[in-house]
Structure formats: structure tokens, C-alpha cells
Amino acid sequence: MLAIAASDPREQIQWILRGLDMVHADPSQKRWLAALYNNLGESYAKAGEYQAALEAFAKLGDDLYALKDQSRMLRLLGRPGHALSVIEPLIKDRKAPDGWISAEYAECLAAVGNKIEAQRYAAEGYALLKDDAWLKQNDPAMMERLKSLANEA
């Protein structure tokens, strides 16, 4: 909880790493690993350390959102083709649309130059996420980017 309370991502990282050390010292606490690795990935991403974030998200395995975050980090590392290969199966295998997955897929498509398909998935992602209170408060830039991608052709 101290990591979440810290405003500086580097301070968050230090607290999370301490938490991971504690969990590794006491395997009965392993239930905390997923939350710690997810938070570590997000903190590294906020600090602009995308490779470290990718490694943290990879420790979460093949969870839907862990893969979405791995795709995001690959894209931010300038590897949009690889990012697309991670996110695309999530789109093809989905049972129902998911705004977060659609949004990342749109970003990857745009990054590889497929503007028409990017527009389609950005519109889908925007429609599904536009009323998300957390997103409005914490990442309004993402919503503006989705809205912009949805209107490009």
C-alpha cells in the first residue's frame, strides 16, 4: 500500500521491489505476486522504463490484461509489429468486445500504418470506455487519443 501512496514512480518501484522481496522470503504470501508485478509494471511504465515494465508484465503469464500491457510496452519500445502479434489473438479469440483490448489493438494498428482498421477498433474502444470514471480521472489523454484515432481515416 505504501507503493500506491507514493506519487513518484521511482519511489513506487522501490516499495514494490521491497514487497516482492518479502513475498519471496515467505512463499505463503505468494497470492500478492500478481498485484505486485502488475503494479511494478505500471510504475516502470510511468517512469518511462518500458523494457522493465515489459518484463514485469511478462511475469503475469498469459492473463488477458497482462498480454494487453505487454503489447503496450512493446509498442512503446518501438516494436509495433511484435506488439500487434501479441494483441491480435486477443481480438480474434474474444467472446465479446473489451474496450481496453480494442483500444490497444487500435494503437498497434495505427503504429503499423493500418489507419482504417485502427479507426474501427478505436471507435469500438472509445464507445466502451467513454463512461469509465477511473479512466476519465486518471488517463484523459488516452481517451482523447482514442477519440482522435476513431475520427481519422
C-alpha positions in Angstrom: 0.0 0.0 0.0 2.9 2.3 0.6 3.9 2.0 -3.1 0.4 3.1 -4.2 0.5 6.1 -1.9 3.9 7.3 -3.3 3.5 9.9 -6.0 6.9 9.4 -7.6 7.0 6.2 -9.8 10.7 5.6 -8.8 9.6 5.6 -5.1 6.7 3.2 -6.0 9.2 0.9 -7.7 11.4 0.7 -4.6 8.4 -0.1 -2.4 7.1 -2.7 -4.7 10.6 -4.3 -5.0 10.7 -4.5 -1.2 7.2 -6.1 -1.2 8.4 -8.7 -3.8 11.5 -9.5 -1.6 9.1 -10.1 1.3 6.9 -12.4 -0.7 9.9 -14.3 -2.0 11.1 -14.7 1.6 7.7 -16.1 2.7 6.1 -18.2 -0.1 2.9 -18.4 1.9 2.3 -14.8 0.7 2.6 -15.7 -3.0 -1.0 -14.6 -3.5 0.4 -11.0 -3.6 2.7 -11.7 -6.6 0.2 -10.8 -9.4 -0.8 -7.5 -7.8 2.8 -6.6 -7.1 4.0 -7.5 -10.6 1.1 -5.6 -12.2 1.8 -2.5 -10.0 5.6 -2.8 -10.8 4.9 -2.9 -14.5 2.7 0.2 -14.3 5.2 2.1 -12.2 8.0 1.3 -14.6 5.8 2.4 -17.4 5.1 5.7 -15.7 8.9 6.1 -15.2 9.4 5.5 -18.9 11.2 2.3 -18.3 9.3 0.2 -20.9 11.6 -2.8 -21.0 11.5 -3.2 -17.3 7.7 -2.8 -17.4 7.5 -5.4 -20.2 9.5 -7.9 -18.0 7.2 -7.3 -15.0 4.1 -7.8 -17.1 5.6 -11.0 -18.6 5.8 -12.4 -15.1 1.9 -12.4 -15.0 1.8 -15.0 -17.7 -1.0 -15.1 -20.4 -3.6 -13.2 -18.5 -5.7 -11.1 -20.9 -4.7 -7.8 -19.4 -1.1 -8.8 -18.9 -0.9 -9.6 -22.6 -2.5 -6.2 -23.4 0.1 -4.5 -21.2 2.9 -6.5 -22.8 1.6 -5.3 -26.2 1.5 -1.7 -25.0 5.1 -1.9 -23.7 6.3 -3.4 -27.0 4.6 -0.7 -28.9 6.2 2.0 -26.7 9.5 0.3 -27.2 9.1 0.9 -30.9 8.3 -2.7 -31.8 4.7 -2.3 -33.1 4.8 -5.4 -35.3 5.7 -7.6 -32.3 3.1 -5.7 -30.2 0.4 -6.4 -32.8 1.3 -10.2 -32.8 0.7 -10.2 -29.0 -2.7 -8.3 -29.0 -4.2 -9.7 -32.3 -5.0 -13.2 -30.9 -6.9 -11.5 -28.1 -9.1 -9.8 -30.6 -9.6 -12.9 -32.7 -10.4 -15.2 -29.7 -12.7 -12.8 -27.8 -16.2 -13.7 -26.9 -17.3 -10.1 -26.5 -15.7 -6.7 -27.2 -13.5 -5.3 -24.4 -12.7 -1.6 -24.5 -9.1 -2.0 -23.2 -8.2 -4.7 -25.7 -9.9 -2.8 -28.6 -8.0 0.4 -27.6 -4.6 -1.3 -27.6 -5.3 -3.1 -30.8 -6.2 0.2 -32.4 -3.0 1.8 -31.2 -1.0 -1.1 -32.6 -2.8 -1.0 -35.9 -2.1 2.8 -36.2 1.5 2.2 -35.3 2.0 -0.2 -38.2 0.1 2.2 -40.6 -3.3 0.4 -40.8 -5.4 3.6 -40.2 -8.7 2.2 -41.4 -8.7 -0.8 -39.1 -7.3 1.4 -36.3 -10.2 3.7 -36.8 -12.7 0.9 -36.4 -11.2 -0.5 -33.2 -10.5 2.9 -31.7 -14.2 3.8 -32.2 -15.2 0.5 -30.5 -12.8 1.1 -27.7 -13.9 4.6 -27.2 -17.6 3.6 -27.1 -16.9 1.0 -24.5 -14.6 3.2 -22.3 -16.0 6.7 -22.7 -18.0 6.5 -19.4 -15.3 4.9 -17.4 -14.8 7.2 -14.4 -11.4 5.9 -13.5 -10.1 6.5 -17.0 -11.6 9.9 -17.2 -9.8 10.9 -14.0 -6.5 9.1 -14.4 -5.8 9.0 -18.2 -7.9 11.5 -20.1 -5.1 11.7 -22.7 -5.8 8.1 -23.6 -9.5 8.9 -24.2 -8.5 11.9 -26.4 -6.1 9.7 -28.4 -8.8 7.1 -28.9 -11.3 9.7 -29.9 -8.8 11.2 -32.3 -7.9 7.7 -33.8 -11.6 6.9 -34.2 -12.1 10.0 -36.3 -9.0 9.5 -38.6 -9.3 7.8 -41.9 
